Amino acid sequence: MSRLAKEVIEGKIKAAAELIRKVEEESPDVYDDMHYLYPHTGKAYILGITGLPGSGKSTIVNLLIKHYREQGKSVGVVAVDPSSPLTNGAILGDRVRMIEHSTDNKVFIKSIATRGWYGGLSRSAARIINILDAMGKDVIILETVGVGQTEVSIMNFAHTTVLVLVPEMGDYVQTIKAGVLEIGDIFVINKIDKTDPGELLQNMQSLISNRDDLSGGQPNHQIWQQKIILTSAMEQKGFDELIQEINSHREYFLEFKKDKYLKQRAGQELKDEVYSYFVDYFRKSFASKEEFNKVIIDIAQKKADPYEQALKIIESLNIKTKY
């Protein structure tokens, strides 16, 4: 076992930070570290918090950290911020609202950028979750940006998913209702101190009650009934009810959903690792070469097309493109 992996398992903060840096820098030997850590994962409770920017996700996460620390539990936070399509940079502002926990050695907060990855998660997110899990965190809070069809991948990582909305999102919810119903175990309508949530509350209640049957043949007692909680994170209204529903869903997850989740997440992690490997290989072996730039110019000038050129690159890896 590598020194880093051993020290992460022992719960050493410096080792976890060092390994996370290796993950973000895409160090080639990180696979060995993750290989040793993986058998030590699967113990943490993973809570997903998602919603649009400005809905109050980070404030809710801050309150959740306080709650779990009062219970004596150690907490890890992976906060995923959107990144610039031009520079891949990100503001990474989530930690500003959580700064009061910065001196607590039982709280580990990491902000990362999406770096162009769909689903609101960067490819390093799963690895970082596993590092915090192996480190011994009792609860890992995964905060992602955005909501809709492209963000449902949070379901592959979180045991419980909380979708945060604000009252003004009534029309928005109608446009993404399929994604909303797939994502949320618990819906939070936040900032009720500022605006009457009546219209959005009615819309959400209607969507839930009129949704298509998602039971998959399960008995009624094995189907989670999605909940809607009204909160004011700033005034801490509705927070006790939110905690109660999170705990209720955790019990439901452990009894009825855990086995399916483990297979689902394993499949997602495997696909992501294979995909990331080929993306890395392509970038290092092709995208940085002068010949690749010449091909791009030919495509831009319509002397070539991206379809045939893509097949040529794939075939150069001895991968069959004809079936």
VOKEBA-671076 format. One line per 4 residues: number of its first residue (from 1); their letters; for each residue x negated, y, z negated of C-alpha. Coordinates in nm, 2 decimals. Last residue first. Layout:
N
NUM) a) X,Y,Z  ...
END
This chain:
323
323) yktk) 1.95,-0.37,3.66  1.72,-0.11,3.80  1.52,0.11,3.57  1.27,-0.15,3.45
319) inls) 1.03,-0.02,3.19  0.66,-0.05,3.29  0.59,0.29,3.13  0.53,0.42,3.49
315) eiik) 0.89,0.31,3.56  1.01,0.57,3.31  0.82,0.85,3.47  0.94,0.75,3.81
311) laqe) 1.30,0.73,3.69  1.27,1.08,3.56  1.14,1.20,3.89  1.42,1.04,4.08
307) ypda) 1.68,1.21,3.86  1.51,1.55,3.82  1.52,1.62,4.19  1.23,1.72,4.43
303) kkqa) 1.16,1.99,4.67  1.44,2.19,4.52  1.21,2.48,4.43  1.28,2.43,4.06
299) idii) 1.23,2.05,4.11  0.89,2.11,4.28  0.79,2.35,4.00  0.88,2.09,3.74
295) vknf) 0.68,1.83,3.93  0.38,2.06,3.93  0.41,2.11,3.55  0.41,1.74,3.50
291) eeks) 0.09,1.71,3.71  -0.08,1.96,3.48  -0.02,1.74,3.17  0.14,1.84,2.84
287) afsk) 0.48,1.69,2.92  0.34,1.36,3.03  0.14,1.16,2.77  0.20,1.37,2.45
283) rfyd) 0.56,1.48,2.52  0.66,1.14,2.66  0.51,0.95,2.37  0.67,1.17,2.12
279) vfys) 1.01,1.14,2.29  0.96,0.76,2.32  0.88,0.73,1.95  1.17,0.96,1.85
275) yved) 1.42,0.74,2.04  1.29,0.42,1.88  1.30,0.58,1.54  1.65,0.73,1.59
271) kleq) 1.79,0.40,1.72  1.65,0.22,1.41  1.78,0.48,1.17  2.13,0.47,1.33
267) garq) 2.15,0.09,1.31  2.04,0.08,0.95  2.29,0.36,0.87  2.58,0.17,1.02
263) klyk) 2.48,-0.16,0.86  2.44,-0.01,0.51  2.77,0.18,0.56  2.97,-0.13,0.64
259) dkkf) 2.84,-0.30,0.32  2.91,0.02,0.11  3.26,0.09,0.21  3.51,-0.09,-0.02
255) elfy) 3.39,-0.10,-0.38  3.09,0.13,-0.38  3.26,0.38,-0.15  3.58,0.39,-0.35
251) erhs) 3.38,0.46,-0.67  3.19,0.73,-0.49  3.52,0.87,-0.36  3.65,0.91,-0.71
247) nieq) 3.33,1.08,-0.83  3.35,1.33,-0.55  3.72,1.38,-0.63  3.64,1.46,-0.99
243) iled) 3.36,1.69,-0.90  3.59,1.89,-0.66  3.85,1.92,-0.94  3.59,2.06,-1.18
239) fgkq) 3.48,2.30,-0.91  3.83,2.44,-0.84  3.73,2.79,-0.95  3.36,2.85,-1.00
235) emas) 3.40,3.23,-0.96  3.14,3.24,-0.68  3.24,2.89,-0.55  3.60,2.98,-0.52
231) tlii) 3.77,2.66,-0.45  4.08,2.49,-0.31  4.04,2.11,-0.27  4.19,1.90,0.01
227) kqqw) 4.17,1.52,-0.02  4.13,1.24,0.23  4.31,0.92,0.13  4.05,0.65,0.14
223) iqhn) 4.18,0.33,0.29  4.12,0.00,0.09  4.45,0.02,-0.10  4.63,0.04,0.24
219) pqgg) 4.50,-0.29,0.36  4.24,-0.25,0.64  4.34,-0.31,1.00  4.11,-0.05,1.14
215) sldd) 4.26,0.20,0.90  4.22,0.50,1.13  4.59,0.53,1.22  4.63,0.85,1.41
211) rnsi) 4.65,1.17,1.22  4.98,1.33,1.13  4.94,1.35,0.75  4.57,1.47,0.78
207) lsqm) 4.63,1.72,1.05  4.94,1.86,0.88  4.76,1.90,0.55  4.47,2.07,0.72
203) nqll) 4.70,2.31,0.91  4.90,2.39,0.60  4.59,2.47,0.40  4.46,2.68,0.69
199) egpd) 4.77,2.89,0.69  4.79,2.92,0.31  4.43,2.99,0.23  4.50,3.35,0.11
195) tkdi) 4.18,3.54,0.14  3.90,3.67,-0.09  3.94,3.46,-0.41  4.01,3.16,-0.19
191) kniv) 3.64,3.16,-0.10  3.63,2.79,-0.03  3.87,2.55,0.14  3.70,2.22,0.05
187) fidg) 3.78,1.90,0.25  3.69,1.57,0.10  3.61,1.25,0.29  3.54,1.47,0.59
183) ielv) 3.37,1.39,0.92  3.61,1.19,1.14  3.91,1.42,1.06  3.71,1.73,1.13
179) gaki) 3.57,1.60,1.46  3.92,1.53,1.59  4.04,1.87,1.46  3.77,2.07,1.65
175) tqvy) 3.99,2.33,1.83  4.26,2.33,1.56  4.00,2.39,1.29  3.88,2.70,1.47
171) dgme) 4.23,2.85,1.47  4.27,2.82,1.09  3.91,2.91,1.01  3.99,3.23,0.82
167) pvlv) 4.06,3.05,0.50  3.71,2.91,0.46  3.59,2.56,0.53  3.35,2.32,0.35
163) lvtt) 3.34,1.95,0.46  3.23,1.72,0.18  3.09,1.38,0.29  3.04,1.09,0.05
159) hafn) 2.79,0.81,0.11  2.60,1.04,0.34  2.36,0.91,0.61  2.55,0.77,0.90
155) misv) 2.84,1.01,0.83  2.61,1.30,0.89  2.61,1.19,1.25  2.95,1.35,1.28
151) etqg) 2.78,1.68,1.36  2.82,1.69,1.74  3.20,1.64,1.73  3.25,1.93,1.49
147) vgvt) 3.08,2.11,1.20  2.78,2.33,1.17  2.48,2.33,0.94  2.38,2.04,0.72
143) elii) 2.33,2.00,0.35  2.22,1.66,0.23  2.23,1.62,-0.15  2.03,1.34,-0.29
139) vdkg) 2.13,1.20,-0.63  1.94,0.97,-0.86  1.60,1.07,-0.73  1.35,0.79,-0.78
135) madl) 1.07,0.87,-0.54  1.19,0.60,-0.31  1.51,0.80,-0.26  1.32,1.12,-0.21
131) inii) 1.10,0.96,0.05  1.41,0.79,0.21  1.59,1.12,0.24  1.27,1.27,0.40
127) raas) 1.26,0.99,0.65  1.62,1.04,0.75  1.58,1.41,0.78  1.27,1.39,1.00
123) rslg) 1.48,1.34,1.32  1.64,1.67,1.25  2.00,1.67,1.15  2.30,1.89,1.26
119) gywg) 2.42,1.61,1.49  2.20,1.72,1.78  1.83,1.76,1.74  1.69,2.09,1.87
115) rtai) 1.44,2.15,1.60  1.71,2.09,1.33  1.50,2.29,1.08  1.40,2.17,0.73
111) skif) 1.45,2.30,0.38  1.33,2.08,0.09  1.45,2.10,-0.27  1.31,1.87,-0.54
107) vknd) 1.48,1.89,-0.87  1.36,1.70,-1.18  1.05,1.92,-1.20  1.28,2.22,-1.28
103) tshe) 1.08,2.54,-1.20  1.25,2.59,-0.86  1.60,2.53,-1.00  1.69,2.91,-1.03
99) imrv) 1.58,2.94,-0.66  1.89,2.75,-0.54  2.05,3.05,-0.36  1.72,3.15,-0.20
95) rdgl) 1.66,2.78,-0.11  1.92,2.79,0.16  1.73,3.05,0.37  1.54,2.83,0.60
91) iagn) 1.52,3.11,0.86  1.44,2.87,1.14  1.17,2.84,1.41  1.21,2.62,1.71
87) tlps) 1.07,2.91,1.92  1.32,2.95,2.20  1.62,2.73,2.09  1.58,2.88,1.74
83) spdv) 1.65,2.64,1.46  1.96,2.57,1.26  1.90,2.49,0.89  1.90,2.15,0.73
79) avvg) 1.89,2.15,0.35  1.76,1.82,0.20  1.81,1.84,-0.18  1.68,1.59,-0.43
75) vskg) 1.83,1.56,-0.78  1.73,1.39,-1.10  2.02,1.30,-1.33  2.05,1.42,-1.69
71) qery) 2.42,1.48,-1.67  2.35,1.86,-1.70  2.12,1.81,-1.41  2.41,1.66,-1.21
67) hkil) 2.63,1.96,-1.27  2.36,2.22,-1.21  2.27,2.06,-0.88  2.64,2.06,-0.78
63) lnvi) 2.67,2.43,-0.86  2.37,2.50,-0.63  2.52,2.28,-0.36  2.84,2.48,-0.38
59) tskg) 2.65,2.81,-0.34  2.46,2.65,-0.05  2.78,2.55,0.13  2.95,2.89,0.09
55) sgpl) 3.13,2.90,0.43  2.88,3.15,0.57  2.73,2.91,0.82  2.99,2.65,0.93
51) gtig) 3.04,2.33,0.73  2.86,2.03,0.59  2.78,1.89,0.24  2.67,1.53,0.24
47) liya) 2.62,1.34,-0.09  2.37,1.06,-0.10  2.37,0.84,-0.42  2.02,0.71,-0.47
43) kgth) 1.93,0.34,-0.50  1.88,0.24,-0.13  1.51,0.29,-0.10  1.22,0.09,-0.26
39) pyly) 1.20,-0.16,0.03  1.14,0.14,0.26  0.84,0.29,0.09  0.57,0.06,0.23
35) hmdd) 0.69,0.10,0.59  0.73,0.47,0.54  0.36,0.51,0.46  0.25,0.29,0.75
31) yvdp) 0.47,0.49,0.99  0.32,0.81,0.87  -0.01,0.71,1.03  0.06,0.90,1.35
27) seee) 0.12,1.23,1.17  0.44,1.39,1.30  0.37,1.72,1.13  0.71,1.71,0.97
23) vkri) 0.65,1.36,0.84  0.30,1.44,0.72  0.44,1.74,0.53  0.70,1.51,0.37
19) leaa) 0.41,1.28,0.27  0.22,1.57,0.10  0.54,1.69,-0.08  0.61,1.34,-0.21
15) akik) 0.25,1.31,-0.33  0.27,1.64,-0.51  0.59,1.54,-0.68  0.47,1.22,-0.83
11) geiv) 0.76,0.98,-0.88  0.56,0.65,-0.92  0.71,0.54,-0.58  0.57,0.86,-0.43
7) ekal) 0.23,0.78,-0.58  0.22,0.43,-0.42  0.33,0.56,-0.09  0.06,0.83,-0.09
3) rsm) -0.22,0.59,-0.19  -0.12,0.35,0.09  0.00,0.00,0.00
END
